[in-house]
Amino acid sequence: MATNEQLIGRSDVNDIEAILSVTNTDVDATVHAVRDNAEAIFTWDYEKGARPKLSRLYEKAKTSMWNGETDLPWDTEVDQESVVMANAAATGGFAQGMDVTGTPFASWTDAEWLRLGIESQNWTLSQFMHGEQGALVCTAKIVESVPWIDAKYYASTQVMDEARHVEVFSKYLDTKLSGHYPINAHLRMLLDDIIADSRWDMTYLGMQIMVEGLALAAFGFIHSFTTEPLLKQLLKYVMADEARHVAFGVLSLQEFYEQLSTAEIRERQEFAFEAAVRMRDRFLQQEVWERMGVPVKEIVPLVMQAPDRAAFQSMLFAKIVPNCKKLGLLDAADGWLRERFTELGVIAFESWADTGEEYEAFALAQGDKRSA
């Protein structure tokens, strides 16, 4: 039985000092290599439709493609300062629910709060862009390593989806916002672990269930309050794809996990917990605080106590927890993962809809795309 120390490098999941000690040391590098230990698997069984739900998902994907260059209104003017102020107003203000007395925030002017909002938006969308490239690489790996032809067919469509997502987030950052951030160290560690694992189902679990599940919830949260029309439409398009991607993971792993031993399921539970903690830790935005010139170790505990931050951190797991339950991971091995998710404060989402069939609710309506 692995301990927290072995899984995440610390015994206390909320140890701020340990979390902040994980940093990138090569932020100026443009290439990052990870050894992929998986086998490339051919299958000579070409029977299409042997797994009907995957086959239907593949057919849906073929008719749901959109063009990031022509289907989004890139001529939309984006005033980032106005967007940040409107977003702050929609969520109750920059310091909503925070007692800033005696903190560096106490002397901040409106200009400093505005700059924080701008940096935070740049950081957030940069991390989504990096995560989408992680999905691009991982889905290409799934095409190579999964043994079923229906899964290879669908995964190939997701490779195209992920390329499109990287493209549109990059373009939005370059042409509408005011700067990129390097990949967060916790996110990079997670992506490295997913890519380095030799087992094809771990790529599914790490990317399709955990990373894509979090992204789907986060995009929905941002889509619900942003007032910027281009970003709102971009997220709507990306969410339509992401819901299919998460469903792909649920439908594939549900069948496979029924064949695994108790010990093998426990390994998947531990991997899911590790991934959940890494993704939660990444949203502390330590790179933003460093760029703003404020003491990170002093500020992060304060920000974590803010009600809106706690709600956002919790909502990130709205898709992950029910999908893990659907896969049988919550209550296997005497409910080990249930206990861990309870410790993280996210178990309440277990009764929410899983994404095995929910992807239809995210589908783009006929005529959504301008080029159609």
N, C-alpha and C positions, 0 to 999 in steps of 0.2 A: 504494500500500500504506500503510494508516494505521498510525501508530505508537501505542504505549501512551499517549504524551503526548496524542495527538489523541483517542484512544478513551476513556480514563478520567481524563485530566488529570494523569497522573504517569508517569514512565518505569519506576519500580519498583513492581510490584503490591503489595509488602509495606511500602511507605513509610508508617510509622505516623503520622508528623507530617502528611503530606499527607492521609491518611484522616481524621484527627481534625480537620483544618481545615474539613471540610465539616459545617456545622451549620445548624439551622433558626434563622431570625431572626424568625419570626412565630408563635411557639408558642401564642400566645393567640388567633390567628385561628380563626374557626369555618367560614370558606368559603375555598376555594382554587380558582381558575379556571385552566384550561389550554385553549388554543385547539386544537380538534380540526380538523385539516386534511383529513379524509377525505370522500369523496363518499358520499352515500346512494344505493345502487344498488337499483333495482327489477329483477326478472326476470319476464318473461312466460312463462317455461318452468316450468309447475307440475307437471311429471311427478315424482311422488313415487316414490322408489326408484331414481332414475337412478344414485345412488351407494349401493349396497346396504348397505355397512358403516355409513355415516352414518345410513341409514334404520333399521337395526337398533338403533343407539345411541339414536336418538330414541324408538323404541318402548320400549326399556329405561328411558329416563328418565321416560317418562309413568307407568310403573308403580312407580317407585322414590321418589316424592315422600314426604316426611315433614313433620310439623308441629312446628316448633321449640317451640311453646308447650305442646303437649299430649303429645308423644311422648317427652319427656325428663323424668326424675324431679326436677323443680325443688324438691320438698320435702326433698331430701337436705341434711342439715346439713354445711357445709364449714368445718372448723377449719383456716384457712390455715397457722397456725404448725405444727400437727401434720403437715399435708401436706408442707410444706417440709422438715421434719426427716425424714420418711419418704423423700422423694425423695432427700435428701442421703445417707441411709443406703444406699439402693438403688444409688447411683452412687459409693459409696466415701467419702463425707464431703465437706464443703464445700471443703477445701483439698487434695483428693486429688491427689497427684503434684506438688504445688507446693512449692518451697523458699522459704518466706516470710521467712527470716532476713534482717534488715536492710531489710525492706520495711514499708510501713504496716500490712500484715496481721499482722506479728509481735506487735503488742500488742492485737490484736482479741480481744474476749471472745466468749463464745457468743452473747450478745445481738446483737452486731454482725454476726456471721455469719448469724444468723437473719434479721435485718433485710435483709441482702443477698439472701438467698433469696426473701424476700417481694417485694422491689422487682424482682428479676429475673423472678419469675413474672408480676407485674403488667405489666412491660415487654414480655415475650415475647408474652403473649396480646393486649396492646394492638396490637403490630405485626401480629399475625395478623388482628386485626379491621380495621386500616387496609388491609392487603393484600386482604382479602375485599371491601372497598368498591372498591378498584382493579379487582378482577375483575368486580364488578357493572357498573361503568362501561364497562370494556373489552368485556365480552360484549354489552352493549347496542349498542356500536359495531360489533361483528361482525355482529349482526343487520342493521344498516343497510348495512354495506359489503361483505359477502361476496356473490358473484354467484350462488351455487347455492341452490336452494330447500331441498334436504335439509339444508344447513348452517344456513340461516336457521331452519328448524324446530327443529333441535337446540339452536342457540344461544339460542333463546327459552326453552327449559327451563332452561338454565344461568343465565339472568338470575334466574329464580325461586330457583334453588339458592343463588346468591350473596346474594340478599336474605336468605334464611333463615340463611346463615352469619354475615352481619353481625349479624343479630338475636340469634343465640344467643351469640356471643362477647361482644357488648355486654351482654347480660343477665347472663352469667356474671361479667363484670368488675364490673358494678354491684351485683349482689346476693350474690355469693359471695366476691369478693376485696376489695381495699382501695385501689383507685385506678387511674386511666388514665394512660398516657403519651401525649404527642403523637407524631405520625408521625416516624420516624427520617429524617434528611435524605437518606441514601443510597437508602432505599426510595422516598421521594417523588420524587427525581430520576429513578429508573427508571420509576415510574408515569407521570411527566410525559412522558418520552421515548416510552413506548409509546403513550400517548394522542395525542401530537402528530404522530406519523408518519402520513403520508397513505396508506401501502400497507396493505391489509387483512391481508396475510399477516404483516406485522410485528407486528400486534396479536396474531395467533395465536402467533407465535414468542415474543414477549415475555411474554405472559400465560399461554397454554395450556401451552407447553413449559417455559419458564423459571420464572416465578413459581409457577404451579400445581404444577409438578414438584417444586420445592423444598418447597412447603407439604405435599405428599403425603408426602415423605420425613420432614420434620420432625414432622408429626402422628404418623406411625408410630413414630418414635423416642420421642416423649413418651408415646404410648399404651402403649408396651412397659414403661415403668418407673413411671408414675404410679400411686399407690395410691388416688387419689380417684375414687370410682365414678361420680359425675356427669360429671366431665371425661372420664373414660375412655369413657363411653357417647357423650357429645357428639362426641368425636373419631372414634369408630367411625362414626357417622352422617355426619360431614363427609367422612371419607376415602372412603366409598362414593361420594359425589358427585364428589369431586376426581379419583378414578381415571377416571371417565367423562370428565371435563373434559380431562384430559391425553390420553386416548385420542382425543377429538375433534380435538385439535390434531395429533396424530400422523397420523391417518387423512386429515385434510384437507390437510396440508402435504406428505405423502409424494407425493401425486398432482401437486400444484402445482409442487413443486421439480424434478420430472423435466423440466419445460418451461423452466427458467431457464438463462441463460447462465452461464459461469464467473464473470464479473464480478458478476453478480447474486447468485450463491451466496456469493461472497466477502463481499459486503455483509451477508448473513445470518449468516455466521460471525462477523464482527466485532461484529454486534449481540448475538449469543449470548454472546460473550466479555465484552463490556461489561456485559451483564445479570448474568452470573455473578459478576463482581468486585463490582458494586454490592450484590448480595445477600449475598455473603460479608462485605463491609465492614459491613453493617448489624448483623450479629450480634456486633460488638464491644461493644455495649451502653454506648456512651459516656455516654448520658443517665443511666444508672443510677449510674455512678461519680461523675458530677457531683452527683447528688442525695445520694449518700452522703458527699460532701465529701472525696473522696480525689483525689490528683493523677493525672489521667487518663493523661497521657503516660508516667507511671512505672508505672502499674498494668497497662495494656493489654498491653505486651510480655510481662509476667510471666504474665498469664492465658492469652495465646496459646500459651505453652509447655506449659501443663498438658495431660497426656495425654487427659483426658476432653473438654476443649475441642477439641483437635485431631481427636479421633474424631467429635465432634458436627459440627464444621465440614465434615469430609470426607463424613459420611453425608448431609448435605443434598443432595449431588449424585448420590445413588444412583439417582434417576429421570432426572435431566437428561442425564447422559452417555450412557446407552444409547438414550434417545430421540433425541438429536442424531445418534448413530450410525445409527439406523434411518432418519433423514431424509437421510443421506448427507453430513452437515455435518462429521463428524470428519475424513474423509480427502480431501475435495475441496480443490482449490487447493493441492496438494502437502502435505496434512495440516496446514494452518495451525492449525485449531482443536484438533487432536490435540496439537500442541506447546503451545498455550496451556493446555489442560486438564492436560497433564503438568506444566507450570510451577506450576499451582495445586494439584497433588498429588491429583487426583481421577480420573485416567485409568483407574485400576484398575476402575472401575465399568462400563467399556464392554461387558463381557460379561454384565452382569446383565440381567434381563428388561426389555424395553421395555414400554410401557403400551398399545401398540396393541390387544392382546387381554387384557392382564392385568387390566383393570378388573373382569372377572367374579369374580376372586378376592376383591375388596373388597365385593362386593354384599351388602346386608343379607339375612340369612336370613329365610325366611317366618316371621312371628310375632315378629320383632324389635321392631316398633313397637307400643307399648302401646295405641294407638288403633285398631289394625287389627282 
